[in-house]
Amino acid sequence: MNKTTRKLFTPSNNALLSCLIIGASAPISANADNIDNIINEFTAKASQYTDVNGIRIRDRSLAYHRKNKTGTDWKLKVHDYNLHGETGADTYEGDEIIGAITKEFNEYITTELSVGAVYLSNQRTGDETKFTNYKAKVTAKPNSKVSFSIEHGEDLLFKEAIIEDDTNKLVSGKTSKISGTWRAAKRVIIEGSSQYRELSDGNRSRHHRAVALYGISPDTPWIWAGVETQSLSYDDKKSNYWSPEDYEAHALVISSNFAINKKLSVNINGNINRTKEDNFDWASGSAITVGAKYNLTDKASIKAHATYSESTRENASWNGNNVGVSFTVSDF
């Protein structure tokens, strides 16, 4: 099999192999008053996403949310994620089923825990991969301005990229991450995160990110602009996936959302960046994403987005684009 990275998604400059984590908790004992209250707490959602790169995602979930008489908040969720990805000569089919439980002990502490199973197959070669994942997270909010979380989990990287090791096994990763947000003022937000990942092929990575945003218009319609900096490093530089020993990126960023009317809203996000990778000169780049959400009914909506990015380094340039549409139905 060709030892190349099969990217299912093209990450933005601030999404460098980021980890999707859900987190840690305890047993449930929701006290429902009657059968009507129990039924009313269930929420079902289903969505489908398709883009021009041959990616199709079906996302279905069933959640039960209950606030019992002691004031603690519980949520149980079953999540089914189906993936169809075309990557050159290969077509991948994948399924992930996750059971998650969340408990909000009080306004300060929330814990989450999820355990799931992943099945992924290469339709051309017949190779199959089965994997049991887990994700854990504890979030603390000491006051209305500060929030931070600690999380840990293990999962295949197939949502980010299809990566094989030297024995043709799909690469998985154990990831630990700490992140925080500080609302320093009504118009100022500071965010930061630090992530450490151990990959099953023996490689290790470290990813650090910090961003400061200023609210040009902090209310609806909202416009936030600021600066972002991040670094990424791997112990070993691998030939079958992007693994720089030293990478850094700095960007001016802007994010906005406008409500056109009660049914339609538009968002625009963009950045201008400078990046540096070991053994290369500095590169200059930019990216812009335009999206829209239209509420068909109170329970159904459709979203669309288009992204264009470009970069120039050492008299060479490249660009890319991505277009996607998703349809979501909830509470049915």
C-alpha positions as CSV (number, residue, x, y, z in Angstrom):
1,M,0.0,0.0,0.0
2,N,1.3,3.5,-0.8
3,K,2.8,5.0,2.3
4,T,1.3,8.5,2.0
5,T,-0.9,10.6,4.2
6,R,-4.5,10.3,3.1
7,K,-6.0,13.5,4.2
8,L,-9.8,13.4,4.6
9,F,-10.0,17.0,5.7
10,T,-7.9,20.0,4.9
11,P,-7.2,21.6,8.3
12,S,-7.0,25.4,8.6
13,N,-3.9,27.1,9.9
14,N,-5.1,26.9,13.5
15,A,-6.2,23.2,13.3
16,L,-2.9,21.3,13.3
17,L,-3.9,17.8,14.2
18,S,-6.1,19.1,17.0
19,C,-7.7,16.5,19.3
20,L,-11.5,16.0,19.6
21,I,-12.0,15.2,23.2
22,I,-15.1,14.6,25.3
23,G,-14.0,13.6,28.9
24,A,-14.7,12.0,32.8
25,S,-17.7,11.4,35.1
26,A,-19.6,9.1,37.5
27,P,-22.9,7.1,37.7
28,I,-26.3,8.6,36.9
29,S,-29.4,8.9,39.0
30,A,-31.8,11.2,37.3
31,N,-35.1,11.7,39.2
32,A,-37.9,12.1,36.7
33,D,-41.2,13.3,38.0
34,N,-43.3,11.4,35.4
35,I,-43.1,9.7,32.0
36,D,-43.9,13.0,30.2
37,N,-40.9,14.7,31.7
38,I,-38.6,11.8,30.7
39,I,-39.8,11.9,27.1
40,N,-39.5,15.7,26.8
41,E,-35.8,15.5,27.8
42,F,-34.8,13.4,24.8
43,T,-33.2,15.1,21.7
44,A,-32.5,13.3,18.5
45,K,-30.3,14.9,15.8
46,A,-29.3,13.8,12.3
47,S,-27.1,15.6,9.8
48,Q,-25.3,14.9,6.5
49,Y,-22.3,16.7,5.2
50,T,-20.9,16.5,1.7
51,D,-18.0,18.4,0.0
52,V,-16.3,18.5,-3.3
53,N,-13.3,16.4,-2.1
54,G,-15.4,13.2,-2.0
55,I,-16.1,13.4,1.8
56,R,-19.5,12.3,3.0
57,I,-20.3,12.4,6.7
58,R,-23.5,11.2,8.4
59,D,-23.8,12.2,12.0
60,R,-26.7,10.9,14.2
61,S,-27.1,11.2,17.9
62,L,-29.7,10.7,20.7
63,A,-29.3,12.7,23.9
64,Y,-31.1,12.6,27.3
65,H,-30.7,15.8,29.4
66,R,-32.0,15.9,32.9
67,K,-31.7,18.3,35.8
68,N,-32.6,16.4,39.0
69,K,-34.0,17.7,42.3
70,T,-30.6,18.1,43.8
71,G,-29.7,20.7,41.2
72,T,-27.0,18.6,39.4
73,D,-27.2,18.4,35.6
74,W,-26.9,15.1,33.7
75,K,-26.6,14.4,30.0
76,L,-26.4,11.0,28.3
77,K,-25.6,10.8,24.7
78,V,-25.2,8.0,22.0
79,H,-23.4,9.2,18.9
80,D,-23.1,7.4,15.5
81,Y,-20.6,8.9,13.0
82,N,-20.4,7.4,9.5
83,L,-17.6,8.4,7.1
84,H,-17.2,7.9,3.4
85,G,-13.9,9.3,2.1
86,E,-12.3,9.1,-1.4
87,T,-8.6,9.6,-1.3
88,G,-7.0,9.0,-4.7
89,A,-7.2,5.2,-5.5
90,D,-8.6,4.3,-2.1
91,T,-12.1,4.6,-0.7
92,Y,-12.6,4.4,3.0
93,E,-15.8,3.6,4.9
94,G,-15.8,4.2,8.7
95,D,-18.2,4.1,11.6
96,E,-17.8,5.3,15.1
97,I,-20.3,4.7,17.9
98,I,-19.8,6.5,21.2
99,G,-21.6,6.5,24.5
100,A,-21.0,9.7,26.5
101,I,-22.1,10.9,30.0
102,T,-21.8,14.4,31.3
103,K,-22.3,15.6,34.9
104,E,-22.5,19.2,36.0
105,F,-21.9,19.1,39.7
106,N,-22.5,22.8,40.1
107,E,-21.8,26.0,38.3
108,Y,-18.1,25.5,38.8
109,I,-17.3,21.9,37.9
110,T,-18.4,19.7,34.9
111,T,-17.0,16.3,34.1
112,E,-17.5,14.2,30.9
113,L,-16.7,10.6,29.9
114,S,-17.1,8.8,26.7
115,V,-16.2,5.3,25.4
116,G,-16.7,4.2,21.9
117,A,-15.7,1.8,19.1
118,V,-14.3,2.7,15.7
119,Y,-14.5,0.5,12.6
120,L,-12.6,1.6,9.4
121,S,-12.1,-0.3,6.1
122,N,-10.3,0.3,2.9
123,Q,-12.7,-0.7,0.1
124,R,-9.9,-1.3,-2.4
125,T,-7.5,-3.5,-0.3
126,G,-10.0,-5.0,2.1
127,D,-7.9,-3.9,5.1
128,E,-10.0,-3.5,8.3
129,T,-9.3,-1.7,11.5
130,K,-11.2,-2.0,14.8
131,F,-10.4,0.3,17.7
132,T,-11.8,1.1,21.1
133,N,-11.4,4.7,22.1
134,Y,-12.0,6.7,25.2
135,K,-12.1,10.4,26.0
136,A,-12.2,12.3,29.3
137,K,-12.5,15.9,30.3
138,V,-12.9,18.0,33.4
139,T,-13.9,21.7,33.1
140,A,-13.7,24.3,35.8
141,K,-15.3,27.8,35.8
142,P,-14.1,29.5,39.0
143,N,-16.0,32.7,37.9
144,S,-17.9,34.1,35.0
145,K,-14.7,35.4,33.3
146,V,-12.4,32.3,33.6
147,S,-12.8,28.8,32.3
148,F,-10.2,26.0,31.9
149,S,-10.2,22.3,31.2
150,I,-8.0,19.2,31.4
151,E,-8.6,16.3,29.0
152,H,-7.1,13.0,28.0
153,G,-8.1,10.4,25.5
154,E,-7.0,7.8,22.9
155,D,-8.4,7.5,19.4
156,L,-7.5,6.7,15.8
157,L,-6.6,9.8,13.8
158,F,-9.0,9.0,10.9
159,K,-11.0,12.2,11.4
160,E,-7.9,14.2,10.7
161,A,-6.0,12.0,8.3
162,I,-5.6,8.4,7.3
163,I,-2.1,7.6,8.4
164,E,-0.4,4.2,8.3
165,D,2.7,3.0,10.2
166,D,5.5,0.8,8.8
167,T,3.4,-2.3,9.4
168,N,0.3,-1.0,7.5
169,K,-1.6,-0.4,10.7
170,L,-3.6,2.8,11.1
171,V,-1.9,5.2,13.5
172,S,-3.7,6.1,16.8
173,G,-2.8,8.7,19.4
174,K,-3.0,9.2,23.1
175,T,-3.6,12.9,23.7
176,S,-3.4,15.1,26.8
177,K,-4.4,18.7,26.7
178,I,-5.0,21.7,28.9
179,S,-6.8,24.8,27.7
180,G,-8.2,28.0,29.1
181,T,-10.2,31.1,28.3
182,W,-10.2,34.5,30.1
183,R,-12.8,37.1,29.3
184,A,-10.5,40.0,30.5
185,A,-13.1,42.6,29.5
186,K,-16.4,42.8,27.6
187,R,-14.4,43.3,24.4
188,V,-11.3,41.2,25.2
189,I,-10.9,37.4,25.2
190,I,-7.6,35.5,25.8
191,E,-7.4,31.8,24.9
192,G,-4.6,29.3,25.2
193,S,-3.9,25.6,25.0
194,S,-1.1,23.1,25.3
195,Q,-1.3,19.6,23.9
196,Y,0.9,16.6,24.1
197,R,0.4,13.5,21.9
198,E,2.0,10.0,21.8
199,L,1.4,8.2,18.5
200,S,1.3,4.5,18.1
201,D,4.2,4.5,15.7
202,G,6.5,5.8,18.5
203,N,6.4,9.5,17.5
204,R,5.4,12.3,19.9
205,S,4.2,15.8,19.2
206,R,3.7,19.0,21.2
207,H,1.3,21.7,20.1
208,H,0.9,25.1,21.8
209,R,-1.5,27.9,20.8
210,A,-2.4,31.3,22.1
211,V,-4.9,33.9,20.8
212,A,-6.0,37.4,21.9
213,L,-9.3,38.8,20.4
214,Y,-10.9,42.2,20.5
215,G,-14.6,42.6,20.1
216,I,-15.2,45.3,17.5
217,S,-18.8,44.4,17.9
218,P,-19.2,42.0,20.8
219,D,-23.0,41.7,20.5
220,T,-25.1,40.6,17.6
221,P,-24.0,41.1,14.9
222,W,-20.6,40.3,16.3
223,I,-17.2,40.9,14.9
224,W,-14.0,39.8,16.6
225,A,-10.4,40.4,15.5
226,G,-7.0,39.7,17.0
227,V,-3.7,37.8,16.8
228,E,-2.9,34.2,17.0
229,T,0.4,32.3,17.5
230,Q,1.1,28.6,17.7
231,S,3.9,26.1,17.5
232,L,4.1,22.4,16.6
233,S,7.0,20.0,17.0
234,Y,7.5,16.2,16.5
235,D,10.3,14.1,17.9
236,D,10.9,12.4,14.6
237,K,10.3,13.6,11.0
238,K,8.2,10.8,9.2
239,S,8.0,10.4,5.5
240,N,4.4,9.2,5.5
241,Y,2.8,12.2,7.2
242,W,3.6,15.8,7.9
243,S,5.6,15.9,11.1
244,P,7.9,19.0,11.3
245,E,10.5,19.0,14.0
246,D,9.9,22.8,14.4
247,Y,7.0,24.7,13.1
248,E,5.5,28.1,14.1
249,A,2.7,30.2,12.8
250,H,1.6,33.8,13.5
251,A,-1.6,35.3,12.1
252,L,-4.0,38.2,12.2
253,V,-7.5,36.8,12.5
254,I,-11.1,38.0,12.1
255,S,-14.4,36.3,12.8
256,S,-17.9,37.6,12.2
257,N,-21.5,36.6,12.2
258,F,-24.5,38.6,10.8
259,A,-28.2,37.8,11.1
260,I,-29.8,38.7,7.8
261,N,-33.3,37.9,9.1
262,K,-34.9,35.4,11.5
263,K,-34.1,32.5,9.2
264,L,-30.8,33.4,7.5
265,S,-27.4,34.2,9.1
266,V,-24.0,34.7,7.4
267,N,-20.5,34.2,8.9
268,I,-17.1,35.4,7.5
269,N,-13.8,34.2,8.9
270,G,-10.3,35.1,7.7
271,N,-6.6,35.3,8.5
272,I,-3.4,36.6,7.2
273,N,-0.4,34.5,8.4
274,R,3.3,34.0,8.4
275,T,4.6,30.4,9.0
276,K,8.1,28.9,9.5
277,E,9.1,25.3,9.2
278,D,12.5,23.8,9.9
279,N,14.8,23.9,6.8
280,F,12.5,26.3,5.0
281,D,12.2,30.1,4.7
282,W,9.2,32.0,6.1
283,A,6.0,31.6,4.1
284,S,3.2,34.1,3.7
285,G,-0.5,33.0,3.4
286,S,-4.1,33.9,3.8
287,A,-7.4,32.2,4.1
288,I,-11.1,33.2,4.0
289,T,-14.2,31.2,4.8
290,V,-17.8,32.4,4.0
291,G,-20.7,30.4,5.4
292,A,-24.4,30.7,5.7
293,K,-27.1,29.0,7.8
294,Y,-30.7,28.9,6.8
295,N,-33.4,27.6,9.3
296,L,-36.0,25.8,7.2
297,T,-38.1,25.2,10.3
298,D,-37.6,25.3,14.1
299,K,-36.2,21.8,13.9
300,A,-34.4,21.7,10.5
301,S,-31.5,23.8,9.1
302,I,-29.1,23.8,6.2
303,K,-25.5,25.1,6.3
304,A,-23.1,25.8,3.5
305,H,-19.5,27.1,3.4
306,A,-16.7,27.9,1.0
307,T,-13.1,28.3,1.9
308,Y,-10.2,29.6,-0.2
309,S,-6.6,29.6,1.0
310,E,-3.2,30.5,-0.5
311,S,0.4,30.5,0.5
312,T,3.8,31.6,-0.9
313,R,7.3,30.4,0.1
314,E,10.6,30.6,-1.7
315,N,9.1,31.9,-5.0
316,A,6.7,29.0,-5.0
317,S,2.9,29.4,-4.4
318,W,-0.1,27.1,-3.9
319,N,-3.7,27.5,-3.1
320,G,-6.7,25.4,-2.1
321,N,-10.4,25.5,-1.7
322,N,-13.2,23.6,0.0
323,V,-16.9,23.7,-0.4
324,G,-19.4,21.9,1.9
325,V,-23.1,21.6,2.7
326,S,-24.8,20.0,5.7
327,F,-28.4,19.4,6.6
328,T,-29.5,19.0,10.2
329,V,-32.8,17.8,11.8
330,S,-33.3,17.8,15.6
331,D,-36.0,17.1,18.1
332,F,-37.9,14.6,15.9
